[in-house]
Amino acid sequence: MSNLIEHATDNIGVRYKAGGTTKSGYDCSGLVFTTFESENIKLPRNSFEQAKVGKIIKFNDAQKGDLIFFRTNKSKQINHVGLIVEVNSNEIRFVHSSTSKGVIISSTKEPYYQNSFAQINRIVD
């Protein structure tokens, strides 16, 4: 589990690139896809399909290494994913590739993510 988080957070600062799966740029699902691949776990390539893998977990049961999904920009379907790196009593911090800032750690306390939160999936037990 810590390997997944380490792999993902090693990419902090890498720029956003649509369809990207390398250090020259990641999109959100590309970062997750590559991170899990580093542990020989095969995930689908896009966030909408990734959201169908594993089991859905309640917000309050989230753990490090779970995937957190969002519907951003008023999207009807899941279109953004991050990897949970820290869980506090009422806040989840996750690493993801944002279009504006590239790979960063964000928080569910930020209004943008609070309003677009969709679900949490556990891939690895």
C-alpha positions, 0 to 999 in steps of 0.5 A, spaced: 500 500 500 505 504 501 508 503 495 502 505 491 502 512 495 510 513 494 509 511 487 504 516 486 507 522 490 513 521 487 510 524 481 508 531 484 510 537 480 509 533 473 505 537 469 498 535 466 497 532 459 491 529 457 492 521 455 498 522 459 501 516 463 509 518 463 513 523 467 512 528 461 505 528 463 499 525 466 492 525 466 488 523 472 486 516 470 493 515 467 497 517 474 492 512 477 493 507 472 501 507 472 501 507 479 497 501 480 501 498 474 507 499 478 505 493 483 502 489 477 495 491 478 491 492 472 486 497 472 482 500 466 485 506 463 479 511 464 476 514 471 469 512 469 471 505 468 476 505 474 470 507 478 467 500 476 473 496 479 473 494 487 468 495 492 465 502 494 466 504 501 463 509 505 466 516 506 468 514 513 471 508 512 476 510 507 483 508 507 490 510 504 490 507 498 483 507 496 481 511 490 476 517 490 472 519 484 469 525 482 464 528 477 467 535 476 464 540 471 457 538 472 458 532 469 453 526 469 458 521 470 465 520 473 470 523 470 476 525 475 480 520 480 485 521 485 489 516 490 487 517 497 494 519 501 491 521 508 485 520 512 483 525 518 476 525 521 472 529 516 477 530 511 481 526 505 487 528 502 488 525 495 494 525 490 491 526 483 493 530 476 489 536 476 488 540 469 491 547 472 496 544 476 499 537 474 500 532 480 498 535 486 495 533 493 488 536 494 483 535 500 475 534 500 475 540 504 476 544 498 469 546 496 470 544 488 472 537 491 466 537 496 461 539 491 463 534 486 465 528 490 462 521 487 464 515 491 470 511 494 473 504 491 477 499 495 481 496 490 487 493 494 485 490 501 
